[in-house]
Amino acid sequence: MAFKVAMLGAGPIGLKRHAPAFRDTEGVELVACCEMNEERGKVMAETFDIPLYGSLAEMLEKEEIDCVDVATNERLRPEPIIECFKAGKHVFTEKPLAGALGQYNVKGTDLDIAKKMVDAWRESGKHFGMNFNYRTAPHALALKKAIDDGRIGDPVSINVYAHLDCWSHVIDLMRWFNGDVCELCGFMPEKDDPCPRAAALKFENGTVGTLTGVLNNRAHLILKIEYLGTLGRGVIVELTGECQLFPEDGSQPMEVLWAPADGNPRGAFDQTFTDSVQNFARAVRDGKEPPVTMVDAYRELEIDASIPVSAETGQPIKLEHYA
């Protein structure tokens, strides 16, 4: 029996990224879509030959659905996600989990609604997945493998820089590479909105790190992550750029663990959406926990939301890990 997925939201992400990936996954069937904008909704309905609904409640009532892809923006997604869980559906969505003022302006108050989402997820017993598609980028996979294989040694520190377009993703990658953050101090200037930000981090594994986000220079270096271990330093750059390993032993040469064959540091990026969606779909279809869970989604948001709280109060924040 097919794993049946319905789309909520027919914007570019849903139409061009998520829906095609679900459709092309073996054992998965797109069965319906819901979109308040009738023109956009018709495009999705016609593209995938599925019925269009103007109400989530109506779609949930009339269609046989296993999972809803909530492809709306962060301002609008909390309420429908909770509704889908209450209806007993699995949920897949974009990042961040919540953001009443948008992804560039996540606040401490966003954690209040996020906790309600966590509660609804727990009560439903259903699976949740988030499109942290940077985890499927080849350079990130190469660095993760080097870490897991022990090639970089015991962790020492991690330093992350990113354009705010990548902000949620690099926070997730930071956790994926180095584990959970237990405490942070955030810093933000007062004059810009949305503004650049930075944080000093303490991790549960005893290491330290830094996290910096800006809105400048998007056309060039959009992200850089340096993971320092006792045996070397692993570095990834750009959306799908090189992964380099610099051994601690200075007599050993730098090694390129992955590099784009065509030299384009963003050329493999589109594929990450397909891989991320399909990794979720296959796992839930087969009754397994998806690779990215509600715990990952909440703890990413917790870090993001704690930076402005720390910056405003001038105090370090201990993270409670509600999820």
C-alpha positions, 0 to 999 in steps of 0.5 A: 500500500502506498504511503500517501502524502498531501501538500499544504502550501503551493509556493516555490518550495512546495511546488518545485522542491518537495512535491516532485521529490515525494512523487518520485519516491518509490512507494509514495503517492501524492494524493492532494494539495491545500492552498489558500491562493487559488491560482498557485493551488491550481498550478500544483493540482494540475502539475501533479494531477491531484485535487485542490482544497482551500481548507486543511480541515476539509482535506484532512477529512475527505482524503486518506492521508498518511503524511502532510508536507507543511510547505508554508513559511515559519510565520504560518506553519505552527498551527497547521502542524499542530492540527495535522498531529491532532489528526494523526498524521505524520508531518514534514516541513521546512525550517525553522520550526517557528518564527512569528517575525520571520526566519531572520528574527527568531525570538525567545517567544517563538519557543513558547509556540514551539513547545506546543508543537513538541507536545502535539508531536509527542501526544500524536505518536507520529513522525516529524521531519524537517528539511535540514537538507544541508545534511545531505550535501556531499561536503557535509557528508564527507566531513561527518564521515571523517569525524565519525571515523576518527580521522579528526580525533577527539573534538576540540572546537567548532567555528561557524560562519554563515549568511542568514539565509543558511542560519538554521541549516548551519546551526543544525550542521553544528549540532550534527557534527559536534553535539548539543549546546548546553550554554551560550552567550549571544551578541547583537548590535541594536541598530540593524533589523534584522541584524548580524549576530554572534554567539560563544558556545559551550557544548555538552561534550566539553568543547567550545565554539563560535557562531556568526551570522550576517546578511552581507556578501551572499554572492560569494562565501555563504558559509564556512564551518571549521571543526577542530579535533586533536588529529586535525581540522576539517573545513567545509565551504559554500553550499556544496564546496570543498571539504578539506582536512588539515592534519595536526601533523604538519609534515602531512599535506592537506587532503581534499575529502570532497570537491565538486567535479565541475568546480561549482561550489553550489552546483550540487545544491539542488539535489540536496532537497530531493535527497532530504525529502526522500530520506524522510519519505523512505524512513517513515514509509518503512516504519523507521524514525526519520534522519531529522526529528522534532528533537533536531528541529526544536534544539536548532530553534532553541539555539537561534532563539536564545541568542537575542535573549542573551544579547538583550539581557547581557547574560549567558543562557543555559539551554533546557532542551525541552524536546 
